[in-house]
Every structure is written in structure tokens, then in C-alpha cells.
């Protein structure tokens, strides 16, 4: 019996490989500057948004963005979302998906390279790493050295700063679920709920591990988006590309000059390896499109810097489409089609969802009425021959002030009446119900038919709720059941 070595198939192909250490080098350029700008804005919003205040009136929370589980509310500045309005969350998820599809159709994995949370926090962790341990060469050299007091001190300090960032990341997240200043004080004095400490611990650990240690392995092995986006892209999408028509054959500057003088083909690539040195996933873009490429554009900055130094045109590595790659090989100029059926459909769908959400927000009411008919029994026949149906009615006051509502029985035949448990009224078909601010009130309501009335098996009726001051209201239809 033959025993195969671990990691090999019967054909000798390697099924997995040990992860190699990646030491990305710092680089300056337009794409790197954009990444810095986005990181500052994104992390600034994430860390400090819970402390932004928004006046909603007396008795209402004044935190601008708050997910209030005890009160079952989501507050976003002037918008207040109730549990019954979960469709807004559905709309946001659909918008996020469609926007991601549109970005992919225009510029491939641009989300991965600039806006993904894994990319943003990994950039921050690598910035700390360079600040403490030095750039690529210093870190490679230190990695090969034996342990020294200086090396241990730098390593411990680096991980301490990483843990501080990860801890504040987890802490910032829980601040979105309670009043931020109050929760910070409770956390500091050990008075916060245990669930807050638990989630801070979980998010601290995941941020520290994923941004500090796993890094590019999350993008290559864990994230499903690289596999999904490959099925959604087309030949007109921009992707980071090495122009083989310009760069090959490649070699040192001296060697390429000698070839040019001899009349032999000479590419612009001087084989300096800077595109590989700055890559956060450690790939060589000159090998073509790869799953590990997150389209961050740092190799473009590195290559452009080298091209300027050697007096050659920028753009040897650039965002380019598959169509233009082929056109370059044929000696033709680049053409771009950002407006095409795919992008038009995505933009139309995004506009429709946004328009629908804005319309419902503008026309939403601060009152809601839910009616639930009793199912067992559907009706009760009384001794005088009249019928009784029971209903559970829920009245919702979404305003930040207490209001009085008139609940009425409408669209019911003559002689019908109703009453509610715990509510007194002189009118047999209506009653006034006070509801406190931002609360729901549930009523047990009974509706009666006249004695010996000739009724259909299912008689349509309706309930109406109306603010006694503003007139704002809502009507809900239901049925009165009979034998």
C-alpha cells in the first residue's frame, strides 16, 4: 500500500499550501490616498456616531442613531422605525445588494479594495505595524532574527495597540444599542449589563484575529464575494490589469535598453517587483487575474511611481476592461461602456427601491391599527338571539406625545354595537381611548348584532381610529361571523 504525503493527490498535485507571510510595503499615490481618506471617514463615523445627539422632544432618546431593543425602536436622526416597519430594513438590504452589483459591473471588486470592513481595519492595523516595527525591509529582517529584548518589546507594544483598537471597535458597536455616554460610564465602573461585556469581548477577539493575524486569508479563503462576483461581472467591468502589450518582454532597465538598441522587442516593465511588494495579499498582478486580488490599486501607485522615475508613461498597471486588453493586443485604442443594459437595470432598480422607500417615509402615519378576530369561537349566540364576535384590537401611537383616539365601528349594518373591556362610552359604536407617547395599547373588543337579525355568514365591517385633535387616522376592514 502506498501512502501519499499530506497535501497531495494521487496525481501529485498540491491540494493546499502553507500560508506564506506577507509583508506589504508602504506606497504613495492617488489610490493609496483615497484609501486613507475613506478609512478616516468610515472609522470616524463608526467610532463617534453614537455620541451625536438629536433632539426628538421630551421623553424620547436624544441619540442620533440608536437601536433600542427594550422599546423595540430604531432611531436614525429624524427617522423612527417600528417593528411593524421591518420592510425598511428589507429595503436597505436590497439597496446594499443592488449597489454592490452595480459597483461590480463598473469596477469589479472595488468594494473589497476600499470599503470592506476587513480591508479598512486591516489597513489600520498595518499602519500601526509600520509605525512600530518599520516598513517591509525592517519587518522581513526582524522576522528572520532571533528574539531580542528590542524585538520582544516592539512586538508586545504592537499587539497592545492592536488590542486597544479591537477593544474600541467592539465597544463602539455596543454603543449603538444604548445611550452612549451613559453606557461608557457604566462600562468604566463595571455596572453595565453582562451582555455588553460579552459582545465587546467577542468583537474585540474577532477584530484582533481577522485584521491582525488572518488578513488576506479572510479575503482569499473565507469571503464568498470573490466567488459570487465572478458570476456577475462581464468583459466591460474595470479591473486592475497588467498591460502585457506594453510590459513584455520584461527585464531590468539596462537589459531593456540593450534590447531596444539591437532592435529587439523591449517592454516597459523593469521587473522591479514593487507591484508585488506593496500588494496586501502578496500576489503578482503580472500573472493575470487572480482570486486573491482585491482590486485595491496599490500596485498601480507603485508601478506609476517607478514609471515616472525611469521616464516611461504611467498606466502599465491600471484599471482596465477585458475588452480593452484584447484591443491593446490588436493595437487599438481603449473604449469604455459604463452605460450598458446591465448597469441601466441596476440603476433603475436602485432608483425604484429608493423612490419607494422615500414615498412610504413621506406618507407614513404616526398611528396604526391592527385587528385580529377571535378564532375559537368565531361567534357566540346570546339568549336574546343576538350574536357576539370578539376581536383583539391593537392601537399604536407613534408620536412623541400622548394622544386621545376615537375608536369607531364603521361600515356595519344598522343596530350593530360594540364595547371594550375597561373602556366606558355612552356611544354604542365609538369610544375615546387615550394612548401615551410612543406606546401601543391592546383592547378586547366585542361587537354585537341586533336580536334575530338576518345576517350573511360573513358580514363585512370595519374599525376606524382617529386622533381627536388632528384627525389623523386609519381604517381596517374585517368580518362579523354568523351561523
C-alpha positions in Angstrom: 0.0 0.0 0.0 1.3 3.4 -1.0 0.9 6.3 1.5 0.7 9.7 0.0 2.2 12.8 1.5 -0.2 15.2 3.2 -1.5 17.8 0.9 -1.0 15.8 -2.3 -3.4 13.9 -4.5 -2.8 10.7 -6.3 -1.6 12.7 -9.3 0.9 14.6 -7.3 -1.0 17.9 -7.4 -0.8 20.0 -4.3 -4.2 20.4 -2.7 -3.2 23.1 -0.2 -0.2 25.1 0.7 1.1 26.6 3.9 0.2 30.2 4.2 3.2 32.5 3.4 3.9 35.6 5.4 3.1 38.8 3.6 5.0 42.0 4.4 3.3 44.8 2.4 5.4 47.8 1.7 4.1 51.3 2.1 3.3 53.3 -1.0 2.2 56.8 -2.0 -0.2 57.6 -4.8 -3.8 58.5 -5.7 -5.3 55.2 -4.8 -3.5 55.0 -1.5 -4.6 58.5 -0.7 -8.2 57.6 -1.5 -7.9 54.5 0.8 -6.6 56.7 3.6 -9.4 59.2 3.1 -12.1 56.6 3.1 -10.6 54.8 6.2 -10.6 58.1 8.2 -14.2 58.9 7.2 -15.5 55.4 7.7 -13.8 54.8 11.1 -14.6 58.3 12.3 -18.3 57.7 11.6 -18.3 54.3 13.2 -16.4 55.3 16.4 -18.1 58.6 17.1 -21.6 58.5 15.6 -23.1 57.1 18.8 -22.2 60.3 20.6 -24.0 62.5 18.1 -27.2 64.0 19.7 -30.6 64.6 18.1 -33.5 66.3 19.9 -36.7 64.3 19.5 -38.7 66.1 22.2 -39.4 65.3 25.9 -39.3 61.6 26.9 -37.6 60.5 23.7 -34.0 59.3 23.4 -31.7 62.0 22.1 -29.1 59.7 20.5 -29.0 60.3 16.7 -28.5 56.6 15.8 -29.9 54.1 18.3 -31.2 50.5 18.1 -33.4 50.4 21.2 -34.3 46.8 21.8 -36.3 47.3 25.0 -38.5 49.9 23.3 -38.4 48.0 20.0 -37.4 51.1 18.0 -34.7 52.0 15.6 -33.8 55.7 15.5 -31.8 57.3 12.7 -31.8 61.1 13.1 -35.3 62.2 12.2 -36.5 58.7 11.2 -38.0 56.3 13.7 -38.7 52.7 12.7 -41.1 50.5 14.5 -41.1 46.6 14.4 -44.1 46.7 12.1 -41.9 48.6 9.6 -39.3 46.0 9.2 -39.8 46.3 5.4 -37.5 49.4 5.6 -34.7 47.1 6.8 -35.5 44.8 3.9 -35.3 47.8 1.5 -31.9 48.7 2.9 -30.6 45.2 2.4 -31.9 45.1 -1.2 -30.3 48.5 -1.8 -27.0 47.3 -0.4 -27.1 44.2 -2.7 -28.0 46.2 -5.8 -25.3 48.8 -5.1 -22.8 46.0 -4.7 -23.9 44.5 -8.0 -23.6 48.0 -9.7 -20.1 48.6 -8.3 -19.1 45.1 -9.5 -20.4 45.9 -13.0 -18.5 49.1 -13.1 -15.2 48.3 -11.4 -15.0 44.7 -10.3 -14.1 44.1 -6.6 -13.8 47.8 -5.8 -15.8 47.2 -2.7 -13.2 44.7 -1.5 -10.3 47.1 -2.2 -11.6 50.2 -0.5 -14.9 49.8 1.5 -15.0 46.3 3.0 -14.7 46.4 6.8 -11.9 43.8 6.6 -9.9 46.0 4.3 -10.4 49.1 6.4 -9.4 47.6 9.7 -6.5 45.7 8.1 -5.2 48.9 6.7 -5.3 50.5 10.2 -3.6 47.5 11.8 -0.8 47.6 9.1 -0.4 51.3 9.7 0.3 50.6 13.3 2.6 47.8 12.4 4.7 50.0 10.2 4.8 52.8 12.8 6.2 50.4 15.4 8.2 47.9 13.5 9.2 49.7 10.3 8.5 49.2 6.7 8.8 46.0 4.6 12.5 45.5 4.8 12.8 46.1 8.5 9.9 43.7 9.2 11.4 41.0 7.0 14.8 41.4 8.6 13.2 41.3 12.1 11.2 38.2 11.3 14.4 36.3 10.5 16.2 37.4 13.6 16.3 35.6 16.9 14.4 37.0 19.9 15.9 40.1 21.4 14.7 42.5 24.1 14.1 45.1 21.4 12.2 42.7 19.1 10.0 41.4 22.0 9.3 45.0 23.2 8.2 46.1 19.8 6.0 43.0 19.3 4.3 43.4 22.6 3.7 47.1 22.1 2.3 46.4 18.6 -0.2 43.8 19.9 -1.1 46.0 22.8 -2.1 48.8 20.3 -3.9 46.3 18.2 -5.9 45.1 21.2 -6.8 48.7 22.1 -8.1 49.3 18.5 -10.0 46.0 18.6 -11.4 46.8 22.1 -12.7 50.2 21.0 -14.2 48.6 17.9 -16.2 46.2 20.0 -17.0 48.9 22.5 -18.2 51.3 19.7 -20.6 48.6 18.4 -22.5 48.1 21.7 -22.9 51.9 22.0 -25.4 51.8 19.2 -27.7 49.8 21.4 -27.9 52.1 24.4 -27.3 55.7 25.3 -23.6 56.0 24.5 -22.4 58.4 27.3 -24.4 56.5 30.0 -23.1 53.1 28.8 -19.5 54.3 28.7 -19.8 55.4 32.3 -21.4 52.1 33.3 -18.7 50.1 31.4 -15.9 52.0 33.2 -17.3 51.3 36.6 -18.4 47.7 36.0 -22.1 48.5 36.1 -23.0 47.7 32.5 -25.1 44.6 31.6 -23.1 41.5 31.2 -24.3 41.1 27.6 -22.4 44.4 26.8 -19.1 43.0 28.1 -19.8 39.7 26.3 -20.2 41.4 22.9 -17.3 43.7 23.4 -15.2 40.6 24.1 -16.4 38.8 21.1 -15.9 41.7 18.7 -12.5 42.5 20.2 -11.3 39.0 19.6 -12.7 38.8 16.0 -11.3 42.2 15.0 -7.9 41.4 16.5 -7.7 38.0 14.9 -9.1 38.9 11.5 -7.3 42.3 11.0 -4.1 41.5 12.9 -3.4 37.9 12.0 -5.6 36.4 9.3 -5.7 39.5 7.0 -5.5 38.4 3.3 -6.6 34.8 4.3 -10.0 36.2 5.1 -10.3 37.6 1.6 -8.9 34.5 -0.1 -10.4 31.6 1.9 -13.3 32.9 4.0 -15.1 35.6 2.0 -17.7 34.3 -0.5 -17.9 37.5 -2.6 -14.9 36.7 -4.8 -16.7 33.6 -6.0 -20.0 35.3 -6.4 -18.8 38.4 -8.2 -17.1 36.3 -10.9 -20.5 35.2 -12.0 -21.9 38.8 -12.0 -19.2 40.6 -13.9 -18.7 41.0 -17.6 -16.0 42.0 -20.1 -16.8 45.7 -19.7 -16.0 45.9 -16.0 -12.8 47.6 -14.9 -10.3 45.5 -13.1 -6.7 46.0 -12.0 -4.7 44.8 -15.0 -1.1 44.5 -16.1 -0.7 45.6 -19.7 1.2 42.7 -21.3 1.2 44.5 -24.7 3.4 47.3 -23.1 5.3 45.4 -20.4 6.5 42.3 -22.1 9.2 41.1 -22.6 10.3 42.5 -19.2 13.6 42.8 -17.6 16.0 45.3 -15.9 16.2 48.8 -17.3 19.7 48.2 -18.6 18.8 45.0 -20.3 15.7 46.5 -22.0 17.8 49.4 -23.3 20.3 47.0 -24.8 17.5 45.0 -26.5 16.0 48.3 -27.9 19.3 49.3 -29.3 19.6 45.9 -31.0 16.1 46.4 -32.5 14.6 43.6 -30.3 11.2 43.9 -28.5 11.6 45.6 -25.2 8.8 46.0 -22.6 8.3 48.9 -20.2 8.3 46.6 -17.2 11.7 46.8 -15.5 10.9 43.8 -13.3 11.5 45.8 -10.1 8.9 43.8 -8.1 7.3 46.8 -6.5 3.9 45.8 -7.5 4.4 42.5 -5.6 6.0 44.3 -2.6 3.0 46.6 -1.9 0.3 44.0 -2.5 -1.7 43.3 0.7 -2.4 39.8 -0.4 1.1 39.1 -1.8 0.3 38.3 -5.4 1.9 39.2 -8.6 -0.6 41.1 -10.8 1.6 40.3 -13.8 0.4 36.7 -13.6 -3.1 37.8 -14.7 -6.5 37.9 -12.9 -6.4 36.1 -9.6 -8.9 35.3 -6.9 -6.7 36.9 -4.2 -6.6 40.3 -6.0 -8.9 42.7 -4.1 -8.6 45.4 -6.7 -7.1 48.0 -4.2 -5.0 49.7 -6.8 -1.8 49.9 -4.6 0.2 48.1 -7.3 -0.9 50.8 -9.7 0.5 53.5 -7.4 3.8 51.6 -7.0 4.2 51.0 -10.8 3.3 54.6 -11.7 6.0 55.8 -9.3 8.6 53.6 -10.9 7.5 54.5 -14.4 7.9 58.2 -13.6 11.4 57.6 -12.2 12.5 55.7 -15.4 10.9 58.2 -17.7 8.1 55.9 -19.1 4.4 56.6 -19.3 2.2 55.8 -16.4 -0.5 53.1 -16.6 1.5 50.0 -17.2 -0.7 48.6 -14.4 -4.1 50.2 -14.3 -7.9 49.7 -14.1 -8.8 48.2 -17.5 -11.5 46.1 -19.1 -11.2 42.7 -20.7 -12.4 44.3 -24.0 -9.6 46.8 -23.9 -7.0 44.2 -23.0 -7.8 42.5 -26.3 -7.9 45.8 -28.2 -4.5 46.7 -26.9 -3.1 43.4 -28.2 -4.6 44.3 -31.6 -3.0 47.8 -31.5 -6.4 49.6 -31.0 -7.4 52.4 -28.6 -9.3 51.9 -25.4 -13.1 52.2 -25.4 -15.4 52.2 -22.4 -19.1 51.4 -21.9 -20.2 52.4 -18.4 -23.8 52.8 -19.6 -25.0 49.4 -20.8 -28.0 47.2 -20.2 -26.5 45.6 -17.1 -25.8 48.9 -15.4 -29.0 50.6 -16.5 -31.0 47.7 -15.0 -29.1 48.0 -11.7 -29.5 51.8 -11.6 -33.2 51.6 -12.4 -33.8 49.0 -9.7 -31.9 51.2 -7.2 -33.9 54.3 -8.1 -37.1 52.3 -7.8 -36.3 51.0 -4.3 -35.1 54.4 -3.1 -38.2 56.1 -4.5 -40.5 53.6 -2.9 -38.8 53.9 0.5 -38.9 57.7 0.3 -42.5 57.7 -0.7 -43.5 55.5 2.2 -41.5 57.6 4.6 -43.1 60.8 3.4 -46.6 59.3 3.6 -46.2 57.2 6.7 -48.7 57.8 9.5 -48.0 58.2 13.3 -50.9 56.0 14.1 -51.5 52.3 13.4 -54.4 50.0 13.9 -54.3 46.1 13.9 -57.4 44.0 14.2 -57.4 40.2 15.0 -60.7 38.3 15.0 -61.2 35.6 17.6 -61.0 32.1 16.1 -62.3 30.0 18.8 -65.2 30.5 18.9 -65.9 32.6 15.8 -69.2 33.8 17.3 -71.4 33.3 20.3 -75.2 33.3 20.1 -76.8 35.1 23.2 -80.1 34.3 24.9 -81.9 37.1 23.2 -81.0 35.9 19.7 -78.2 38.4 19.1 -74.7 37.4 18.1 -71.4 38.4 19.6 -67.9 38.4 17.9 -64.7 39.1 19.7 -61.7 41.0 18.5 -58.2 41.9 19.7 -57.5 45.5 18.6 -54.1 47.0 18.9 -53.8 50.8 18.7 -50.3 52.2 18.1 -49.3 55.8 18.8 -46.0 56.5 17.1 -45.9 60.2 18.1 -43.7 61.5 20.9 -46.7 63.0 22.7 -49.7 61.4 24.4 -52.9 61.5 22.2 -56.6 60.7 22.5 -58.0 58.4 19.8 -61.6 57.8 18.9 -62.2 54.1 18.0 -65.3 53.6 15.9 -67.3 50.8 14.4 -68.0 51.7 10.8 -69.4 50.1 7.7 -71.6 47.9 9.9 -75.4 47.4 9.5 -77.8 49.4 11.5 -78.3 48.2 15.1 -74.7 46.9 15.5 -72.9 48.0 18.7 -69.6 47.4 20.4 -67.9 47.7 23.7 -64.3 47.3 25.0 -63.1 45.8 28.3 -62.0 48.6 30.6 -63.3 51.5 28.4 -66.5 53.4 29.2 -68.5 55.1 26.5 -72.1 56.5 26.0 -71.9 55.9 22.3 -72.6 52.2 21.3 -70.5 52.5 18.2 -67.5 54.6 19.3 -65.3 55.3 22.3 -62.3 57.5 23.2 -59.0 55.7 24.0 -56.0 57.7 25.5 -52.6 56.4 24.5 -49.3 57.6 25.9 -46.4 58.7 23.7 -44.6 56.1 21.7 -46.7 53.2 23.0 -49.1 50.5 22.0 -52.5 49.8 23.6 -54.3 46.5 23.2 -58.1 46.2 23.7 -60.5 43.3 23.9 -63.5 44.5 21.8 -66.9 42.8 21.5 -69.2 43.5 18.6 -73.0 42.7 18.9 -75.6 42.2 16.2 -79.3 43.1 16.8 -81.5 40.2 18.0 -82.9 37.9 15.3 -81.0 39.9 12.6 -80.8 38.3 9.2 -77.0 38.2 8.5 -74.7 36.8 5.9 -72.3 34.1 7.1 -69.5 36.6 6.9 -70.7 40.2 7.2 -68.2 42.9 6.2 -67.5 45.5 9.0 -64.6 47.9 9.7 -62.9 49.7 12.6 -61.6 53.3 12.4 -59.2 55.1 14.6 -58.9 58.9 14.6 -56.9 61.4 16.5 -59.4 63.7 18.2 -57.3 66.8 17.6 -55.5 66.3 14.3 -58.0 64.0 12.6 -55.2 61.6 11.5 -56.5 58.1 11.4 -56.7 54.7 9.8 -59.4 52.2 8.9 -59.1 48.4 9.0 -61.7 46.1 7.4 -62.7 42.8 9.0 -65.8 40.5 9.1 -68.6 39.7 11.5 -69.2 35.9 11.6 -72.7 34.4 11.8 -74.1 30.8 11.6 
